[in-house]
Amino acid sequence: MDENSTKRDVRHFYDQIGWQKVSEGTYQNAQYEDLRAVSQIYIHKCHLRVNRYLKATGKFLLDAGSGPIQYPEYLTYSEGYKFRVCLDISVVALVEARNRIGSKHGMFVVADVAQLPFKDDVFDGIVSLHTLHHLTAEEYVLAYYDLKRVLVGGSIAVIVNGWSDSGFMRFFRKPMLLMERIMSKKEEQGQSKEKKSNRTTEKPQGTHVHKLDASELRTQLGADFPIKIHVWRSVSVRFLRAMIHTLLLGRFWLWIFYGLEELFPEFFGERGQYPLITFSK
């Protein structure tokens, strides 16, 4: 698949599927997150980790691949900035983002995150959440360099993506498979064949994703582009849905995981599912 067709597919997915509302404040793309009450506190605290690394105040914050600013915690990233510049390939996303933050605080740009339409040294902070993995392999590293180009000297950019492979989640692979089988049997007992069939046919397909692991990312960026890797969240959505349940003391286990992540942020950043990558200029 070439670069242009990949971008068309990504734009089409988010315009027609990902950023369509399924209820007030909830988008179809939320299927890729665990929004159950048992996971809520853990997810909330992980979302807020971004604030630790961004500069607290400034004039312009670039939200590269902003989407609709999907979760309430995402709004906090620009509280200390005069303007939040929301950049996205999806017009639907930017319309929703404007509805959330308004035109006085927000600026909204339809553009490609790999070809930023900005001058050098413009932004006092940059955040990009779950966006760069939609780029082709050829553009992935180029996007890092372009984000660094527009960053003000001494400021920090925060990139959150998933790794292609997580050693921590690999450790839990067999328990997850077992729990998924158990839950699948329970669902089969509690649902009719007709309902299961409808659920399967209505589930939309995803779009292009290209991910690296920590070693590959460092190698491709090179020694002249130092990065720091911290943890954003060590566990995957699949893990949460399979293993974390109220009757199995789910909140307690997530409290343990969060505590471990706080103690060893670099370890779980490199070996967990979702790293928080920072770089400065």
N, C-alpha and C positions, 0 to 999 in steps of 0.2 A: 504494500500500500504506500503510495507516494505522499509527500508532505501535504500537498493541497487537499487531497481526498481525505486524509486523516483529520485535518482541521474542519472540513465540511461535516464529517461524521460527528466530531465532538460538538460542534455548534448545533447541529441538528438534534443530537441527543439531549442537550441541555435546554434548548428552546422548546422542543416538542414533548420531552419527558421529564428530565431531571429537575427543572425548576417550575414545573406545573404544580399548583397547590392541590393537596389532597384534603386539607382542612385549614382553618385559619392559622397562619404562622407555621404550617408544616408543609414541606415540599416532598414530592415523590422521591427525591434523592435521599431522603431520610431512611430509606430502606437499607442504606449502606452504613447506618449507625444503629446502636442499641439504645433505644429511648425508653426502655422499661424503667419502672420506679426503682427496682433493685440495683440498677447501675447508675442511677441519676447523679448521686453525690460524687462518685468516682469520675464520671465523664465531665461533670462541671469543674472539678478541680484540675483535671488534665487540660481542659480548654483554657483555663486561666494561667497556665504556665507560660504562655507566650509573653505575658506582661512582664515577667521577670527579666527578659533579655532586651526588649525594646527600650529605646530611650523614652523616658517618661513624658517629655514635652518636646514640642517642635512645631514648625509651620505645616509641613506636608508629610503625611504618612501615605505611602503607596500600598494599596491592597491589591496585589497582583493575582488576578483570578479570583476576584472578590465573591463571585456568585451573588446571591441576594443578601449577603451577610447573615448566614443561615441561622445561627444560634445566638441567644442573648449575650453570651460571654464574648462573642466576637465584637460586639459593640464597644466593649471596654478598651480595646486596643488603641482607639483613637481619641479617648477622652481627654488626653493632655495635648492634643494637636489642634491647630486651627482648622485644617482641612484634611479630610480623608479622600484620597484620589482612588476611586474604585475603577479598576481596569478589568475588562472581561471580554471574551469573544462573543458572549451571548447577550443580545439586547434585552431579552426577557429577564435575565439576571440583574442587569443594571436598572431596569424599571423597578424591580422589587427592592433593590438596594436603596434607590432614591426614596421609595415609600417609607423605608425604615429610618433613614438618617436625615432626609430632607436636603434641599439644595443649598442651604446656608452653610452646612458643615461638609457636605459631600460634593465631589466633582466626579463626573462619570464619563469614562472613555471606552469606546469600543475599539479594541486593539488586540494584537497578538502578544502574549507575554514573552515570546522569544524575539520580538522586534519592537522594543519599546519606543514610542514616539516622543521621547523626552530628551532634554539636554543633559549633559553630564552634571553631576554634583547637585541634584535638585532635592532629594528626599532625605529628611531627618530620620526616617525609619521606614523599613519595608517589611511587610508580612505577606507570605504566600502559603496558603493552606490547601493541600491536596489538589494541586494544579499542575505542577511541572511534569507529573507522571503521564499527562495526556499528550506531551510532546513526543515527536519522533526521536529515535536514538541520536540522530545527527544534531538535533536542536537542543537536546537536554542540557548539555554542558554549556553551550552557547548562551542559554538563558541565564545561567549563573553569572557569566561574565557581563551580560547586559544589565542585570540587576545591580551588580557591583558598580558598573559605570555610572548609574544614575544616583547612587548613594552618596550622601555628603560624607566627607572625610571624618573619621572618628565615630560615625554612627553605625548601627547594627541592623542587619537584615536577618529575619527569622523565616526559615523554610520548613514546612511540615509536610512530609510525604510518608508513604509506607515503604519498607524494604521489600525487595523481591523474595527474600528468604529470612525468616526469623528463627534463630537458634532457640530462643526461649519458647516460642510457640511449637517448634519441632519437638521439644521435650514433652509437651502435652498432647502430641498428636494421637496416640492410642487412646488415652482417656476421652478425648474429644470425640473420636470415632465411636467409641462405646456409648457415650451419652447421646450422640445423635441417633444411633440405632434405637436406643430405648425410647427417645422422644418421638421418633418416627412411628414406632409401633403404637404408642399411646394415641398419636394423631389419627392413625388408621382406625383404631378402635372407636374414636370419638367423632369421626366425620364420615359422611357418606361418600361414595365414589364420585358422585356428581359434583360435590363441593370441591373435592381434591382436583378433579379434572379442570374445573373452572379456575381454580387458584393457579394451576400450572400454566394454562394458556394465557392468563392475564399478566403474568410476570414479565416485565420488559427486559430486553437485553441491555447490557452495558455498552461501553464504548472503549476506544483504544487506551491501553495502559502500558507504559514502559517504566520499569523500576530497576534499580541497581541495589547492590548491598554496599556496606560501608567501605570495604576495600576497593570495590570497583569505582565508587564515586571519588574517593581520594586519588586513585590512579588517573582517572580521566580528567579531573580538575588540575592535577599537577602540583608540584611542590610550591609554585609561586602563587597558589590560591589556597591558603590555609583555611580550614574550617574547624569548628568545634561541634561535637555531636553530643547532645543531651537527650534525655528521654522526654517525649511528649506523652506517650502511652505505651506500655510494654505489651499489652494483650490485644488481640484482634477482636473484631466484632463476632467472628465465628466462635472464638473461645467464650466470649461473654454469653452468647445465646445458648451455647451447649452446656457450659459448666456453671454459670452463675444463676442461682435460683434462690428465692427467699427461703424455701424449706431446707435448702442445703447450706444455710448461713452465708448466702452470697455477699451480703454487705460486709460481713466480717472479713471474708477472703479478699475482697477488693480493698478494704482498709489495710490489710497486710501488704498487698501488692503495692499500694500507693506509698506506704512507709518504706518499703524496700527501694522503690524508685527514687524516693527522696534521699535515701542514704547513698545510693550508688547510681547517680543519674547518667554517668558516662557508660557504665557497664550495660544498663538496660537501654540506653540510647542506641548502642551498636548491636545489641543482641535481641532487643525487643521488637515489636511490630512497627511502631511509629516513632521515628527519630525526630527531634527538634534540632535542626541544623542552623548554626549561626556563623556569620562572617562579617567582617568590618572592612573599612577602606582606609 
